[in-house]
Amino acid sequence: MAAGVLGVIPARLSSQRLPEKPLHPLAGRPLVEWVWRRVSAFALFDALVVATDSERVADVARGFGARVALTREDHRSGTDRVAEVARMGEYAGFGTIVNVQGDEPFVRRDHLESAIHLVREGGWDAGTVATPIGSVDEWREPSVVKVVRGDDGAALYFSRAPVPFARDAEPDFASGPYLRHVGIYSYRRDALLRWVALGEAPLERIEKLEQLRPLAAGIRIGVAVGAPAEGGVDTPADAARAERILGSASTPDLIEAPA
């Protein structure tokens, strides 16, 4: 495997539920800056890049010291944007690429470490993270993506449905199989490029979940189980919650995620 770990923060300007999401101000800083500052402080990457389709986002990111890659406007997903960066000549030497969601200002260091470990030491094509589901409402909520995991840690299926389904009893959330997917991905370079070259899969089309595309094609995704994390920012309500947390932090430049 080629040396080095490349972290990419996709920051698409357009957003349906929170207009101009990367630039949305939270406690005096744009959202994308909170993500970049937090991830930079973890020192897990040999290079960390904000990937955006917007000159405005690029200018703001350069202003707070980030390395920036301008990418195409027509990407259908953050994965496609990450792959475009990985193909750029200056990043061709990186064998492990990590997609750090640009709307996750509370991303956990241990989650990122686990995803990277799955690829670099675990031999998986890609790595991601899940956390235990804690309630029936969370289990049934379609916006909460669930993942079913094999005995070896492999992702068997991702779904918006309440899976695994407890046929004969109420679900026992302390038992282990009830997991919520966290949208962190690490990839082997060749697996990432194969992933984005695939056409849309029928299961992906039904569930509206991109990760079902590589899974259906045989790309092996390892799933690490970690502690719960504070949610990301996707709506005005999420932004208000995040601002309350960031504004009350004793160290606002490096807020730590809840334990």
N, C-alpha and C positions, 0 to 999 in steps of 0.2 A: 504494500500500500504506500502510495506517495505520502510524504511527510506533511505534517501541519494540519491544523484545524481552522477552518474558515467559518466565522459566524456572520450570518446575513440577517439584517432586520428589514423585511419588506415594509415599505411605507407608501402605499397607494393613496393618492390624495382623495379620490372619489370614495364616498361611503354613503349608503342609503340611510342608515339609522342615526349616524352622527356625522353631520357635514364636515368635510375637511378634517377628518379624524386625527391624522398625525400632528396637525397644528393646533388641535384643541387645547386651550390653556388649562392647566391644572396647577394650582398653588404657585402661579408665577412662571411656569415653564410649559412649553408644548409637550404633549404626550410623548412624542417620539424621543424627546430629550430625556425624559424620565427613564424610558426603556434603555436607551443607549448608556446613560450614566450608570444605571444599576448593573447592566451586563458587563460594561467595561471594567467595573470595580472587581468583578469576579476573577478576572485574569485567566479565563479558560481558553481563550482563542489566540492563535498566532496573528490573526487579522480579523477585524470586525468592521463590517460595511453596512451603511444604510443604503438600501436599494429603493429607488423611487422613480416614478414617472413624471415628477413635477419639479420644475426649476425652483419654484417657491420652497418646497420642502428641502431640496438640495441646498439652497442658500442658507436656510435656517440651520440645517444640520452642519454645514461647514462652519457656521458661526459659533456653534458650541463645541467644535473641535472634532467632529466625526469625519471619518473617511466615507466618501459618497460614490455611488455608482448610479448613473442615470440609465434607466432601462425603458423598454418599450411600453407604450400605453395600452396595448391590446392583450396583455396577459390575462388569462382566465383565472389564475390562482397565484397565491404567493409562492407556491412551489415552482411554477414556471419562471417567476421573477428571480428566485434564488438560483435556478439553473442557468439563466442568462448571465448572472454574475460569475458563476462557477466556470463558464466557458470563456470568460474574458482572459486575455493573455496573461495579465499580471497575477491571476489567481489559478492558473493552470496547474501549479505545483501542489495544490492542496488536495489531499486524498479523502478527507472527511469534511463534510459541509453540514452546518447546523442552521436550521430555519428557526430564528427567534421571533416570535410574533410581535409585530410592531405596536400592538395594543395591550401588551402585558407588562405594565410597570412594576408588578410585584412578582415577576417570574423568580422562581427559587433556584439558588445555585445547585442544590442537590439534585433537582430535576434535570438540569442541563448536564451535570456530571454523569448522571445515570444514562441519559440518552447517548452521550458521547461514548461512554464505556461499552454500551451494547454493540457499537460498530467497531471500535478500535480494538477492544479486547474480547468481545463476545462473538465476533464473526458474523453478525447479522448484516443483511443488506441495508436495513434502516432500523432506527431505534426511536421509540417514543415512550410516553409516561402515562400512567393512570393513577387515580387516587380512589380510595374507598367511597362508595355512595352511602349516605347517612340517613336517608329518609325515603318514604314511599313517594312523596311529591317529587323529589329529585329524580328518582328512578323512572317515574312516569313522564317527566317533562321532555317533550320532543327536542327542545333546544339543548338539552344535556345529551351529549353523545356518549353512548355506552360502548365498552369494548369487552369482548369475551376472549379469554386468554387460556392457552393450552398449558399442560403440565410443564412444558419446557420454556414457558414464557412467550411463546409465539402468539401473535394476534391471530385469532381464528375468525373474528367478525367484528365489525363496527356497526352500530345501529342507533337510530333515534328512538326505537321502540324500547320498552322495558324488558331488557334481556340481561341475564338468563331469566326465562319465565318460570315462576314458582307454581307448578301445576297443582300440587296437592297440599300446599300450606302457604302461610304468609312468608314473604321473603325474609331471610335472616341476614341482615346487612353486616353482621359481625363474622360471617362465615368465610368471607374472602372473595367469592366469584363476582360480586356486584361492584363493578368498577366504572368510574367516570373517566373518559379520555381527556387528557391535557394536550393541547395542540402544540407540542414541541416535537420537532423531528430532527434527527441526525441521519445522514446518508453516506454510504460509500459513493465516491464520485460516479462510478459506472452505474450504480443502482439509480442514482438521481437522474442521470441522463436517459436511462432506459425508462424510468417512470414517466418523464415528461414527453417521451416519444410515443407513448401508448395512446390509443384512442379511448374515448369515453366508454366505460364498461356499463352493461345493463344495470348491475346492482348500484353503481354510482349514480346512474340516472334516476333510479327509483328512490334511493335514500337521500340524494343530494349530499353525498359524502365522498370527497375526492380520494380518500385513502383506500376506498374499496377498489379503485382501479388497479393499483399495483398489487394488492392482495389477490385479486382475481387472476392476475397474470403470473402469480408464483413468486413475486418479490417478497422475501421473508422479512417481516417486521417484528422485532423484539419489543416487548412491553415491560418496562420496569414499573414497579408499584412504589409510590412515594406518599409522603404526608400531604394532606390537603393544602391547597394554596388559595390565596385571595384571588378572586376572579378578575378577568380582564375588563377592558373598557370598550363597549360596543354600542351603548345607548346613552342618552342624556342622563338617565338614572344611574348608570354605571359610572359616568363621569363625575356626578355629584358625590357618589360614595368614595371614589378614588381621591377626589379633592379633599374630602374630610380626613381621610387617612393621611395623605401627604401633608396636608396643612398642619396636622397635629403631631407630626413626627419630630422627635428631638434632634434628629440628624437628617434634615430634608434632602441633602445632596446624595444620601446613600440610605434610603429607607430599607429596612430589612423586612422580608415577608414574615407573616405570622408563623410561629413555630408549629 
